[in-house]
Amino acid sequence: MKNTYLTSHFPLIAILFFSLSFALYAENVITTWLRDIGLYMGMREFFSDVGIKLTLLFLLVLLFFMVFSALKLIADTINELSLLFFSKDEEGSSLQKIRGGSWFYLLASILSIFFMRMPLGIIITFLLGTFVYFIYFVYKASDSMSTGGLIGMIFFHISFWSAFIFTISYAAIRLYNSLINSLPL
């Protein structure tokens, strides 16, 4: 008998590994920046090198953990909404079938640790894991869908994530432009 909850902790481990990968890279960049502007030596009067790096690493892991947890919450909601709108499954068996997809994120997150000095490698690993998971999700959910429902579900996911990325990019660009325009030059 296979336990359906066997892989339930994989998303948490994957989030922790991805958070650690990004945090290790960001900690290195921030430490270098603090040294370049001359603040690091002043900080060493109050903390040791290890204390500064561990505190910075802890805060960055916490920050990235919150970001990835929010993304997982949004992704789970979108997955279940797409199944609600387009699937003929009323029992929830499609949800049970797609739980195995957490393996893809777990493997991608373990691989991301090896790219902790290259942010592009971490991002590509995350996007590759997401793409493979999406293909797995569509394959497993397609059993309970018509062709039109399958096309609708794929379009729903692509349109939501495109709008989400566009909105965040637009807000970031507007914030950056307002910050630059407010500087007295």
N, C-alpha and C positions, 0 to 999 in steps of 0.2 A: 504494500500500500504506500503510495507516494503522498507525503504531507504537502498540502497546498501552500503552507506558510513557511516552507523551508528556505525560500529565497527572500523572505520579507525584509530582512535586514540589509540586503544588498544595496538598495538606494541610499541608505544612510552611510554605508561605507564608501560608496562611490562619491557622494557629496563631500565626505571628509577628505578623500584623496584628491579630488579636483580642487577643493579649497586649499589644501596643503600645497599643491603644485603652484597655484597662482600666488599664494601667500609667500612662499619661499622666493619666487621671482621678484615680487613686489618689495619684499623686505630687503633684498639685495639692492634694488634700484633706489629705494628710499635711503638706505644707509649710505650709499655712494653720493646721493644728492646732498644729504646732511653734511657729509665730509667736504664736499665741494663748496658749500656756502659757509662753512666754518662753524656750524652749530654742534657738530658731533663732539668736538673736543670739550665744549662747554657742558654737554650732557654727561660726559664721562666724569665730571666732577661730582655728580650726584648718583650716577649708576655705573656699574661695571659694563664692559663690552657685552658680556653674556646677558646681563640684565636688560640692557637696551634691546639687544637682538631678540631675546625671548619675549619681552613685552610687546615689541613691534610685531613679531610673528603671531603671538596670541591674538592681538587685535585684528590683524589682517585675516587670519583664519576665521575668526568670528564674522568679520565683514563678508568674506566670500561665502561662508557657510549660509549666511542669511540670504545672499543673492541666489545661490543655487537651490536653497530650500524653497524660496519664492517661485523660482522657475519650475521646480518640480510640482509644486502645488498648482500652478497655472496649467502646466502640461497635463497633469492628471485630470483636471477639470475639463480641459478641452478634449481629451481622449474620451472621457465619459459622456460629454455632451454630444460628441460626434456619434458615439454608439447609440445614444438616446434618439438622435434625429434620424439616423440612417440605417440602423441595424434592425433586423426582424427578431433578434434575440430578446426575450423578455425575462429569461431566467438568470442572466448574468454569466452564462458560460463563456462568453467572449472575454470578459474580464479575467476569468480564471486562465484562459488560454494565453493571454498576453503577459501574464506575470513572469514568465520565463525570459522576457526581454530585458529584465534587469541585469542579466549576465553581460549584455553588451556594454552597458554603462560601467559595470564593475571592471571589466577587462580594459575598457578605455581609460578609466580613472587610474588603474594600476600602471598602464602604459604612460600616462601623463606625468607620473613622478620622474620618469627618465628624461623628460623634456623641461625640467624645472628651470633651466637656464635659457630656454628658448620659448618665449610666450606664443609665438606663431605655432610651434609644435603642440603646445597644450591646447590652443584653440582648434587646430586641425583635428587633434585627437578627439576633442569634445564633439565637434561637428560631424566627424566620421561615425562616432558612436551613436549620435542622434540620428543620422541618416540610416544606419543599419537597423536601429531600433524601429524607425518609422516603417521601413520595408517589412520588418518582422511583424509589426502591429497590423499593417494592411493585409499581409498574408494570412495571419491568424484570424483577423476579424472578417475577412472576405467570405468565410463559410456561411455566415449568417446575413449576407447582404446580396441584394440584386446588383446588376451591373451599374444601374443608375445610382443606387445608394453608395456603391464603392467610389464612383466618380465624384459624387457629392461630398463624401467624407474627405477624399483627398483634396478637393477644392476648398473645403471648409478649413482644413489644417493649413494649407498653403496661404489662403487669404488671411487667416487670423494671425499667423506668425509674421507674415509680411507687414500687415498693418501694425503689429506690436513693435517690430524692429523699426519701421518707419517713424512711428510716433516717438519712440525713445530717442532716435537719432535727431529728429526735428527738435525735440525739447532740449537736447544737449547742445545742438548748434545755436539755438536761440539763446540759451543761457550763456554760452561762450561769447557770442556776439554782444550781448548786453554787458558782459563783464569787460570786454575789450573797449567798447564804446564809453564806458564809465571811467576808464583810466585817464587821468589828466596828462596829456602829452603835449 
